[in-house]
Amino acid sequence: MRGCQASVKECSSHDVVLTMPLKNDHGDLIAIGTEGMIVSVHGYGQSYMVEFAKPLGAPAMAEPHEVGLQ
């Protein structure tokens, strides 16, 4: 697994996996290893909006060290 720090272009619209627990926008805890998809990139790769299927349609803001490419 590589971190998304490699390149913004390389990371947009890619499937990712959490490398550490993360709270989504609804306050639910998403576990390490949960798969999601980057739906937008902020600040030239400073953070990513990631959507997860579980919990149901849960969006979350993630920093590069919190996700890895699948």
N, CA, C and O atoms as a CHARMM CRD file, in Angstrom:
* protein
*
  280
    1    1 MET  N      0.83700  -1.17200   0.00000 PROA 1      0.00000
    2    1 MET  CA     0.00000   0.00000   0.00000 PROA 1      0.00000
    3    1 MET  C      0.88700   1.24200   0.00000 PROA 1      0.00000
    4    1 MET  O      1.88300   1.30300   0.72100 PROA 1      0.00000
    5    2 ARG  N      0.52400   2.21500  -0.80100 PROA 2      0.00000
    6    2 ARG  CA     1.23800   3.48000  -0.81800 PROA 2      0.00000
    7    2 ARG  C      0.34500   4.55000  -0.22800 PROA 2      0.00000
    8    2 ARG  O     -0.87900   4.46200  -0.31900 PROA 2      0.00000
    9    3 GLY  N      0.94700   5.55300   0.37200 PROA 3      0.00000
   10    3 GLY  CA     0.16400   6.68300   0.84700 PROA 3      0.00000
   11    3 GLY  C     -0.27000   7.54100  -0.32700 PROA 3      0.00000
   12    3 GLY  O      0.35600   7.50200  -1.38600 PROA 3      0.00000
   13    4 CYS  N     -1.31500   8.30200  -0.15700 PROA 4      0.00000
   14    4 CYS  CA    -1.81700   9.16100  -1.22200 PROA 4      0.00000
   15    4 CYS  C     -0.96800  10.40000  -1.41000 PROA 4      0.00000
   16    4 CYS  O     -1.28100  11.22000  -2.27300 PROA 4      0.00000
   17    5 GLN  N      0.08600  10.57100  -0.64400 PROA 5      0.00000
   18    5 GLN  CA     0.93100  11.73700  -0.77800 PROA 5      0.00000
   19    5 GLN  C      1.63800  11.75800  -2.12800 PROA 5      0.00000
   20    5 GLN  O      2.12600  12.80900  -2.54200 PROA 5      0.00000
   21    6 ALA  N      1.70600  10.62800  -2.82300 PROA 6      0.00000
   22    6 ALA  CA     2.44100  10.52000  -4.08100 PROA 6      0.00000
   23    6 ALA  C      2.05700  11.61000  -5.06800 PROA 6      0.00000
   24    6 ALA  O      2.93200  12.30400  -5.58600 PROA 6      0.00000
   25    7 SER  N      0.78200  11.77400  -5.33400 PROA 7      0.00000
   26    7 SER  CA     0.33900  12.80800  -6.27000 PROA 7      0.00000
   27    7 SER  C     -1.15600  12.96700  -6.19600 PROA 7      0.00000
   28    7 SER  O     -1.88900  11.98400  -6.08400 PROA 7      0.00000
   29    8 VAL  N     -1.61300  14.20200  -6.25900 PROA 8      0.00000
   30    8 VAL  CA    -3.04600  14.48100  -6.20100 PROA 8      0.00000
   31    8 VAL  C     -3.75000  13.80700  -7.35900 PROA 8      0.00000
   32    8 VAL  O     -4.78300  13.16700  -7.16500 PROA 8      0.00000
   33    9 LYS  N     -3.21200  13.93800  -8.55500 PROA 9      0.00000
   34    9 LYS  CA    -3.82700  13.34100  -9.74300 PROA 9      0.00000
   35    9 LYS  C     -3.95200  11.83400  -9.57200 PROA 9      0.00000
   36    9 LYS  O     -4.97300  11.24700  -9.93200 PROA 9      0.00000
   37   10 GLU  N     -2.93000  11.21400  -9.02900 PROA 10     0.00000
   38   10 GLU  CA    -2.91200   9.77200  -8.84300 PROA 10     0.00000
   39   10 GLU  C     -3.96400   9.32500  -7.82900 PROA 10     0.00000
   40   10 GLU  O     -4.45900   8.20100  -7.91500 PROA 10     0.00000
   41   11 CYS  N     -4.31100  10.17700  -6.87800 PROA 11     0.00000
   42   11 CYS  CA    -5.21000   9.78600  -5.80300 PROA 11     0.00000
   43   11 CYS  C     -6.68300  10.06600  -6.07800 PROA 11     0.00000
   44   11 CYS  O     -7.53800   9.38400  -5.51400 PROA 11     0.00000
   45   12 SER  N     -7.00900  11.03000  -6.91000 PROA 12     0.00000
   46   12 SER  CA    -8.41600  11.36800  -7.10500 PROA 12     0.00000
   47   12 SER  C     -9.16900  10.21100  -7.73700 PROA 12     0.00000
   48   12 SER  O     -8.66100   9.55200  -8.64500 PROA 12     0.00000
   49   13 SER  N    -10.37500   9.96600  -7.26000 PROA 13     0.00000
   50   13 SER  CA   -11.25900   8.90300  -7.73800 PROA 13     0.00000
   51   13 SER  C    -10.64700   7.51300  -7.60000 PROA 13     0.00000
   52   13 SER  O    -10.88100   6.64800  -8.44400 PROA 13     0.00000
   53   14 HSD  N     -9.87500   7.29600  -6.55700 PROA 14     0.00000
   54   14 HSD  CA    -9.29100   5.98400  -6.30200 PROA 14     0.00000
   55   14 HSD  C     -9.90400   5.36300  -5.05700 PROA 14     0.00000
   56   14 HSD  O    -10.36200   6.05400  -4.14800 PROA 14     0.00000
   57   15 ASP  N     -9.89500   4.04300  -5.04900 PROA 15     0.00000
   58   15 ASP  CA   -10.30700   3.32400  -3.85800 PROA 15     0.00000
   59   15 ASP  C     -9.16700   3.38300  -2.85100 PROA 15     0.00000
   60   15 ASP  O     -7.99500   3.24200  -3.20100 PROA 15     0.00000
   61   16 VAL  N     -9.53800   3.59400  -1.59600 PROA 16     0.00000
   62   16 VAL  CA    -8.55400   3.68500  -0.52600 PROA 16     0.00000
   63   16 VAL  C     -8.98300   2.79400   0.63500 PROA 16     0.00000
   64   16 VAL  O    -10.11900   2.32300   0.69300 PROA 16     0.00000
   65   17 VAL  N     -8.06400   2.57700   1.54300 PROA 17     0.00000
   66   17 VAL  CA    -8.33900   1.82400   2.76200 PROA 17     0.00000
   67   17 VAL  C     -7.80000   2.64300   3.93100 PROA 17     0.00000
   68   17 VAL  O     -6.73400   3.25200   3.83900 PROA 17     0.00000
   69   18 LEU  N     -8.54900   2.64900   5.02700 PROA 18     0.00000
   70   18 LEU  CA    -8.11300   3.40400   6.20700 PROA 18     0.00000
   71   18 LEU  C     -6.92200   2.73100   6.86700 PROA 18     0.00000
   72   18 LEU  O     -6.89600   1.51000   7.02700 PROA 18     0.00000
   73   19 THR  N     -5.94600   3.52500   7.24600 PROA 19     0.00000
   74   19 THR  CA    -4.77400   3.01500   7.94800 PROA 19     0.00000
   75   19 THR  C     -4.83400   3.33200   9.43800 PROA 19     0.00000
   76   19 THR  O     -3.96100   2.92000  10.20200 PROA 19     0.00000
   77   20 MET  N     -5.86800   4.06600   9.84700 PROA 20     0.00000
   78   20 MET  CA    -6.12100   4.35900  11.26200 PROA 20     0.00000
   79   20 MET  C     -7.60800   4.65900  11.42300 PROA 20     0.00000
   80   20 MET  O     -8.25200   5.05200  10.45000 PROA 20     0.00000
   81   21 PRO  N     -8.17400   4.48900  12.61300 PROA 21     0.00000
   82   21 PRO  CA    -9.59800   4.78300  12.81000 PROA 21     0.00000
   83   21 PRO  C     -9.88800   6.25100  12.49000 PROA 21     0.00000
   84   21 PRO  O     -9.03200   7.11800  12.66200 PROA 21     0.00000
   85   22 LEU  N    -11.11200   6.51000  12.02200 PROA 22     0.00000
   86   22 LEU  CA   -11.49100   7.85500  11.60300 PROA 22     0.00000
   87   22 LEU  C    -12.96600   8.06600  11.89200 PROA 22     0.00000
   88   22 LEU  O    -13.77000   7.15500  11.69000 PROA 22     0.00000
   89   23 LYS  N    -13.33500   9.25000  12.36100 PROA 23     0.00000
   90   23 LYS  CA   -14.75600   9.57200  12.54800 PROA 23     0.00000
   91   23 LYS  C    -15.28800  10.19800  11.27100 PROA 23     0.00000
   92   23 LYS  O    -14.64300  11.05800  10.67000 PROA 23     0.00000
   93   24 ASN  N    -16.48700   9.75000  10.85800 PROA 24     0.00000
   94   24 ASN  CA   -17.09500  10.34100   9.66800 PROA 24     0.00000
   95   24 ASN  C    -17.82000  11.62800  10.03600 PROA 24     0.00000
   96   24 ASN  O    -17.81600  12.04500  11.19400 PROA 24     0.00000
   97   25 ASP  N    -18.44100  12.25000   9.04300 PROA 25     0.00000
   98   25 ASP  CA   -19.12300  13.52900   9.26400 PROA 25     0.00000
   99   25 ASP  C    -20.32700  13.41900  10.19700 PROA 25     0.00000
  100   25 ASP  O    -20.82800  14.43300  10.68300 PROA 25     0.00000
  101   26 HSD  N    -20.79200  12.19200  10.44900 PROA 26     0.00000
  102   26 HSD  CA   -21.93200  11.97000  11.34200 PROA 26     0.00000
  103   26 HSD  C    -21.48000  11.59000  12.75200 PROA 26     0.00000
  104   26 HSD  O    -22.30900  11.38400  13.63800 PROA 26     0.00000
  105   27 GLY  N    -20.15200  11.49600  12.96100 PROA 27     0.00000
  106   27 GLY  CA   -19.61600  11.15800  14.26900 PROA 27     0.00000
  107   27 GLY  C    -19.42300   9.67600  14.51400 PROA 27     0.00000
  108   27 GLY  O    -19.01500   9.28000  15.60600 PROA 27     0.00000
  109   28 ASP  N    -19.71100   8.83500  13.50500 PROA 28     0.00000
  110   28 ASP  CA   -19.51700   7.38900  13.64300 PROA 28     0.00000
  111   28 ASP  C    -18.04300   7.05100  13.45400 PROA 28     0.00000
  112   28 ASP  O    -17.37200   7.64900  12.61200 PROA 28     0.00000
  113   29 LEU  N    -17.53500   6.09500  14.23200 PROA 29     0.00000
  114   29 LEU  CA   -16.14900   5.65900  14.10500 PROA 29     0.00000
  115   29 LEU  C    -16.04200   4.63900  12.97400 PROA 29     0.00000
  116   29 LEU  O    -16.79100   3.66300  12.93500 PROA 29     0.00000
  117   30 ILE  N    -15.11100   4.87300  12.05800 PROA 30     0.00000
  118   30 ILE  CA   -14.86400   3.95500  10.94400 PROA 30     0.00000
  119   30 ILE  C    -13.56300   3.22600  11.25400 PROA 30     0.00000
  120   30 ILE  O    -12.55800   3.86300  11.56900 PROA 30     0.00000
  121   31 ALA  N    -13.57200   1.90800  11.16900 PROA 31     0.00000
  122   31 ALA  CA   -12.45600   1.06900  11.59600 PROA 31     0.00000
  123   31 ALA  C    -11.30500   1.02500  10.58900 PROA 31     0.00000
  124   31 ALA  O    -11.49300   1.24800   9.39300 PROA 31     0.00000
  125   32 ILE  N    -10.11500   0.73300  11.10600 PROA 32     0.00000
  126   32 ILE  CA    -8.94300   0.49200  10.25700 PROA 32     0.00000
  127   32 ILE  C     -9.30100  -0.60900   9.26100 PROA 32     0.00000
  128   32 ILE  O     -9.97100  -1.57700   9.62000 PROA 32     0.00000
  129   33 GLY  N     -8.86200  -0.46500   8.02300 PROA 33     0.00000
  130   33 GLY  CA    -9.10500  -1.47300   6.99500 PROA 33     0.00000
  131   33 GLY  C    -10.38300  -1.26400   6.21100 PROA 33     0.00000
  132   33 GLY  O    -10.62500  -1.97000   5.23200 PROA 33     0.00000
  133   34 THR  N    -11.21400  -0.30300   6.62100 PROA 34     0.00000
  134   34 THR  CA   -12.45300  -0.02400   5.89500 PROA 34     0.00000
  135   34 THR  C    -12.11500   0.60200   4.54900 PROA 34     0.00000
  136   34 THR  O    -11.27800   1.50100   4.46300 PROA 34     0.00000
  137   35 GLU  N    -12.77300   0.11900   3.50000 PROA 35     0.00000
  138   35 GLU  CA   -12.52700   0.61100   2.15200 PROA 35     0.00000
  139   35 GLU  C    -13.46600   1.75600   1.81100 PROA 35     0.00000
  140   35 GLU  O    -14.63000   1.76000   2.21100 PROA 35     0.00000
  141   36 GLY  N    -12.95000   2.72300   1.07200 PROA 36     0.00000
  142   36 GLY  CA   -13.74500   3.85600   0.63100 PROA 36     0.00000
  143   36 GLY  C    -13.23800   4.37000  -0.70100 PROA 36     0.00000
  144   36 GLY  O    -12.32300   3.79600  -1.29100 PROA 36     0.00000
  145   37 MET  N    -13.84000   5.46200  -1.17600 PROA 37     0.00000
  146   37 MET  CA   -13.44700   6.05600  -2.44500 PROA 37     0.00000
  147   37 MET  C    -13.26500   7.56100  -2.27500 PROA 37     0.00000
  148   37 MET  O    -14.12900   8.23500  -1.71400 PROA 37     0.00000
  149   38 ILE  N    -12.15000   8.08200  -2.75700 PROA 38     0.00000
  150   38 ILE  CA   -11.91400   9.52000  -2.71900 PROA 38     0.00000
  151   38 ILE  C    -12.86400  10.18000  -3.70500 PROA 38     0.00000
  152   38 ILE  O    -12.87300   9.84500  -4.88900 PROA 38     0.00000
  153   39 VAL  N    -13.66600  11.12400  -3.20900 PROA 39     0.00000
  154   39 VAL  CA   -14.61100  11.82800  -4.07900 PROA 39     0.00000
  155   39 VAL  C    -14.16300  13.25900  -4.35800 PROA 39     0.00000
  156   39 VAL  O    -14.63400  13.87500  -5.31500 PROA 39     0.00000
  157   40 SER  N    -13.26100  13.79600  -3.53700 PROA 40     0.00000
  158   40 SER  CA   -12.67800  15.10500  -3.82900 PROA 40     0.00000
  159   40 SER  C    -11.36300  15.26900  -3.07500 PROA 40     0.00000
  160   40 SER  O    -11.13600  14.65400  -2.03300 PROA 40     0.00000
  161   41 VAL  N    -10.51200  16.11400  -3.63300 PROA 41     0.00000
  162   41 VAL  CA    -9.19900  16.39500  -3.06200 PROA 41     0.00000
  163   41 VAL  C     -9.17200  17.86800  -2.67600 PROA 41     0.00000
  164   41 VAL  O     -9.60300  18.72400  -3.44900 PROA 41     0.00000
  165   42 HSD  N     -8.67400  18.16100  -1.49500 PROA 42     0.00000
  166   42 HSD  CA    -8.64300  19.53600  -0.99000 PROA 42     0.00000
  167   42 HSD  C     -7.20300  19.99300  -0.78900 PROA 42     0.00000
  168   42 HSD  O     -6.35700  19.23200  -0.32000 PROA 42     0.00000
  169   43 GLY  N     -6.94000  21.23700  -1.14700 PROA 43     0.00000
  170   43 GLY  CA    -5.62800  21.83300  -0.89300 PROA 43     0.00000
  171   43 GLY  C     -4.47200  21.08800  -1.52200 PROA 43     0.00000
  172   43 GLY  O     -3.43600  20.90900  -0.88200 PROA 43     0.00000
  173   44 TYR  N     -4.62200  20.65200  -2.75800 PROA 44     0.00000
  174   44 TYR  CA    -3.55500  19.94100  -3.47300 PROA 44     0.00000
  175   44 TYR  C     -3.04800  18.73000  -2.69700 PROA 44     0.00000
  176   44 TYR  O     -1.84500  18.48300  -2.62200 PROA 44     0.00000
  177   45 GLY  N     -3.97800  17.98400  -2.12700 PROA 45     0.00000
  178   45 GLY  CA    -3.64000  16.74300  -1.44500 PROA 45     0.00000
  179   45 GLY  C     -3.45200  16.86100   0.04800 PROA 45     0.00000
  180   45 GLY  O     -2.97300  15.92000   0.68000 PROA 45     0.00000
  181   46 GLN  N     -3.81700  17.99700   0.63500 PROA 46     0.00000
  182   46 GLN  CA    -3.70200  18.14400   2.09100 PROA 46     0.00000
  183   46 GLN  C     -4.76000  17.33100   2.81600 PROA 46     0.00000
  184   46 GLN  O     -4.54900  16.90300   3.95100 PROA 46     0.00000
  185   47 SER  N     -5.90500  17.11400   2.16200 PROA 47     0.00000
  186   47 SER  CA    -6.95900  16.26600   2.72300 PROA 47     0.00000
  187   47 SER  C     -7.84600  15.76300   1.59200 PROA 47     0.00000
  188   47 SER  O     -7.82500  16.28800   0.47900 PROA 47     0.00000
  189   48 TYR  N     -8.62700  14.73200   1.90600 PROA 48     0.00000
  190   48 TYR  CA    -9.49600  14.08800   0.92300 PROA 48     0.00000
  191   48 TYR  C    -10.87900  13.88400   1.51900 PROA 48     0.00000
  192   48 TYR  O    -11.00300  13.54600   2.69600 PROA 48     0.00000
  193   49 MET  N    -11.91100  14.08300   0.72600 PROA 49     0.00000
  194   49 MET  CA   -13.25600  13.67900   1.12300 PROA 49     0.00000
  195   49 MET  C    -13.40100  12.24900   0.61500 PROA 49     0.00000
  196   49 MET  O    -13.31000  11.98700  -0.58400 PROA 49     0.00000
  197   50 VAL  N    -13.62700  11.33700   1.54400 PROA 50     0.00000
  198   50 VAL  CA   -13.73300   9.92000   1.21200 PROA 50     0.00000
  199   50 VAL  C    -15.13100   9.45700   1.56800 PROA 50     0.00000
  200   50 VAL  O    -15.64600   9.78700   2.63700 PROA 50     0.00000
  201   51 GLU  N    -15.74900   8.69200   0.67400 PROA 51     0.00000
  202   51 GLU  CA   -17.06500   8.13500   0.96600 PROA 51     0.00000
  203   51 GLU  C    -16.91100   6.64600   1.22700 PROA 51     0.00000
  204   51 GLU  O    -16.25700   5.92600   0.47300 PROA 51     0.00000
  205   52 PHE  N    -17.53100   6.20300   2.31900 PROA 52     0.00000
  206   52 PHE  CA   -17.47500   4.80500   2.73300 PROA 52     0.00000
  207   52 PHE  C    -18.85400   4.18500   2.60600 PROA 52     0.00000
  208   52 PHE  O    -19.86000   4.84300   2.87400 PROA 52     0.00000
  209   53 ALA  N    -18.90900   2.92000   2.19700 PROA 53     0.00000
  210   53 ALA  CA   -20.18900   2.21600   2.08500 PROA 53     0.00000
  211   53 ALA  C    -20.74000   1.89100   3.46900 PROA 53     0.00000
  212   53 ALA  O    -21.95600   1.86100   3.66200 PROA 53     0.00000
  213   54 LYS  N    -19.85000   1.64800   4.43600 PROA 54     0.00000
  214   54 LYS  CA   -20.25500   1.32800   5.80100 PROA 54     0.00000
  215   54 LYS  C    -19.48700   2.22400   6.75100 PROA 54     0.00000
  216   54 LYS  O    -18.26900   2.33500   6.61700 PROA 54     0.00000
  217   55 PRO  N    -20.13100   2.85500   7.68600 PROA 55     0.00000
  218   55 PRO  CA   -21.57900   2.91500   7.83800 PROA 55     0.00000
  219   55 PRO  C    -22.22200   3.58000   6.62500 PROA 55     0.00000
  220   55 PRO  O    -21.57800   4.35500   5.91700 PROA 55     0.00000
  221   56 LEU  N    -23.45900   3.28100   6.39800 PROA 56     0.00000
  222   56 LEU  CA   -24.22100   3.63400   5.20700 PROA 56     0.00000
  223   56 LEU  C    -23.88600   5.00900   4.63300 PROA 56     0.00000
  224   56 LEU  O    -24.21400   6.03800   5.22400 PROA 56     0.00000
  225   57 GLY  N    -23.22600   5.01000   3.47100 PROA 57     0.00000
  226   57 GLY  CA   -22.92800   6.23400   2.73800 PROA 57     0.00000
  227   57 GLY  C    -22.20500   7.29700   3.53100 PROA 57     0.00000
  228   57 GLY  O    -22.45600   8.48800   3.35100 PROA 57     0.00000
  229   58 ALA  N    -21.31300   6.88100   4.40200 PROA 58     0.00000
  230   58 ALA  CA   -20.67700   7.79800   5.34200 PROA 58     0.00000
  231   58 ALA  C    -19.51100   8.56300   4.72800 PROA 58     0.00000
  232   58 ALA  O    -18.47700   7.96200   4.43400 PROA 58     0.00000
  233   59 PRO  N    -19.65000   9.89200   4.52200 PROA 59     0.00000
  234   59 PRO  CA   -18.51200  10.68400   4.05700 PROA 59     0.00000
  235   59 PRO  C    -17.61900  11.06200   5.23700 PROA 59     0.00000
  236   59 PRO  O    -18.09400  11.23300   6.35900 PROA 59     0.00000
  237   60 ALA  N    -16.32300  11.18900   4.96800 PROA 60     0.00000
  238   60 ALA  CA   -15.38600  11.59900   6.01000 PROA 60     0.00000
  239   60 ALA  C    -14.22600  12.35300   5.38100 PROA 60     0.00000
  240   60 ALA  O    -13.81100  12.04600   4.26300 PROA 60     0.00000
  241   61 MET  N    -13.70700  13.33300   6.09500 PROA 61     0.00000
  242   61 MET  CA   -12.52100  14.06000   5.66000 PROA 61     0.00000
  243   61 MET  C    -11.31500  13.30700   6.20300 PROA 61     0.00000
  244   61 MET  O    -11.23200  13.04800   7.40400 PROA 61     0.00000
  245   62 ALA  N    -10.37700  12.95400   5.32400 PROA 62     0.00000
  246   62 ALA  CA    -9.19600  12.19600   5.73300 PROA 62     0.00000
  247   62 ALA  C     -7.93100  12.91700   5.28700 PROA 62     0.00000
  248   62 ALA  O     -7.90000  13.54700   4.23000 PROA 62     0.00000
  249   63 GLU  N     -6.90200  12.81800   6.09800 PROA 63     0.00000
  250   63 GLU  CA    -5.59200  13.35100   5.74800 PROA 63     0.00000
  251   63 GLU  C     -4.77900  12.23500   5.10300 PROA 63     0.00000
  252   63 GLU  O     -5.09500  11.06000   5.29100 PROA 63     0.00000
  253   64 PRO  N     -3.73700  12.57700   4.34500 PROA 64     0.00000
  254   64 PRO  CA    -2.96700  11.56800   3.61500 PROA 64     0.00000
  255   64 PRO  C     -2.45000  10.41300   4.47200 PROA 64     0.00000
  256   64 PRO  O     -2.41400   9.27400   4.00500 PROA 64     0.00000
  257   65 HSD  N     -2.04800  10.68200   5.71600 PROA 65     0.00000
  258   65 HSD  CA    -1.51300   9.61300   6.56600 PROA 65     0.00000
  259   65 HSD  C     -2.60600   8.66900   7.08500 PROA 65     0.00000
  260   65 HSD  O     -2.29200   7.63800   7.68000 PROA 65     0.00000
  261   66 GLU  N     -3.87200   9.00400   6.87200 PROA 66     0.00000
  262   66 GLU  CA    -4.97500   8.18000   7.37300 PROA 66     0.00000
  263   66 GLU  C     -5.50900   7.18900   6.34200 PROA 66     0.00000
  264   66 GLU  O     -6.32400   6.32800   6.67500 PROA 66     0.00000
  265   67 VAL  N     -5.05400   7.30500   5.08700 PROA 67     0.00000
  266   67 VAL  CA    -5.52600   6.41000   4.02900 PROA 67     0.00000
  267   67 VAL  C     -4.36800   5.93000   3.17100 PROA 67     0.00000
  268   67 VAL  O     -3.32700   6.58200   3.08300 PROA 67     0.00000
  269   68 GLY  N     -4.56500   4.77900   2.54000 PROA 68     0.00000
  270   68 GLY  CA    -3.60500   4.25500   1.58000 PROA 68     0.00000
  271   68 GLY  C     -4.34700   3.77400   0.35200 PROA 68     0.00000
  272   68 GLY  O     -5.50400   3.36200   0.44000 PROA 68     0.00000
  273   69 LEU  N     -3.68500   3.82700  -0.79700 PROA 69     0.00000
  274   69 LEU  CA    -4.30000   3.33600  -2.02700 PROA 69     0.00000
  275   69 LEU  C     -4.37500   1.82000  -1.99600 PROA 69     0.00000
  276   69 LEU  O     -3.50000   1.14900  -1.44800 PROA 69     0.00000
  277   70 GLN  N     -5.43700   1.29100  -2.59400 PROA 70     0.00000
  278   70 GLN  CA    -5.57300  -0.16900  -2.67300 PROA 70     0.00000
  279   70 GLN  C     -4.84000  -0.68100  -3.87400 PROA 70     0.00000
  280   70 GLN  O     -4.82900  -1.88700  -4.12400 PROA 70     0.00000
